Amino acid sequence: MSLATDFRRPRTLNAVTQIPETPRPAYVQAVSAAPEARGFVLYVGLDEAKANLDGTTLTELVEALKRVTAEVAPHAETHAAVALAPKGAGGRDVEVVRLALQDPQALAARGVEEDHQPDPAEGVTIDTTRKRVSVSGENAGLTYKEFELLQALVLREGRTVDRTEIIDILWRDSDEERPNERTIDVHVRRLRSKLGAYGDIVRTVRGTGYRFDRHADVDVLYPNAQSPDRL
């Protein structure tokens, strides 16, 4: 077999040969691995006063929780942080803690609440100066005792008021015979009935008493009133 070499002159190209462009691969975004649990957060709503009522302190409670964690899961690492809020700040303790520690869901909920501009014809307005409650723009028609009961809870927002204390507040300067605790339950039922769809702002704490649960559509006007718990 012989090898022959072709010495013919190469052909002259009269036009620039267009080389087909190789398609560029589509940009592929790296997909991160599925998230994995690395721990958890337990929000505890409790101030020093309530801790004292339970015969403990925040420090003791933190140390106890850390000990339990170490016993149950020796490999766990713990970090405790105390949530601070302005003195006299209202709201449920656990919600104050979540906001103070930048809980995403709590912050998102607060943002929605702040962006919400209540319609005067919707919600509840509790005017402690004029001693008047409006529901959806209409006077709720509370009796004196019903308003005093609601106001007692509103001015102590953030804590449970037991029935005995409510009686002390409502009948403190009254010549009427001091009622039993069931009387408070009757007043609460009538109050809730007049608040209609917003009756749940008066929350029952089973075995103890009642507390005021503020909603985003509840407006409290008390420019000259101060909580007795903060005097």
SULRA-V941316 format. One record per pair of residues at least 6 apart in sequence whose ideal C-beta (glycine too) atoms are under 6 Angstrom apart, sorted by the first residue. I is the first residue (numbers start at 1). J is the second residue. If there is no record, write none. Layout:
# SULRA-V941316
<<I/J> <I/J>>
This chain:
# SULRA-V941316
<<43/94> <43/97> <43/98> <45/93> <45/94> <45/97> <46/93> <51/57> <51/58> <62/80> <66/78> <69/76> <69/78> <83/97> <83/100> <83/101> <85/96> <85/100> <88/230> <90/157> <90/158> <91/158> <98/106> <99/106> <113/216> <116/216> <118/217> <121/137> <122/136> <123/217> <124/135> <124/198> <124/218> <125/134> <125/219> <126/133> <126/154> <126/220> <127/221> <128/151> <128/222> <128/225> <131/147> <133/140> <133/142> <135/196> <140/194> <142/194> <145/187> <146/191> <148/170> <149/187> <152/169> <153/161> <153/210> <153/212> <154/212> <154/220> <155/227> <156/229> <157/212> <160/205> <160/208> <160/209> <160/211> <161/209> <162/208> <162/209> <163/181> <163/184> <163/209> <166/184> <171/178> <188/202> <192/199> <192/202> <201/213> <201/218> <202/210> <203/211> <203/213> <205/211>>
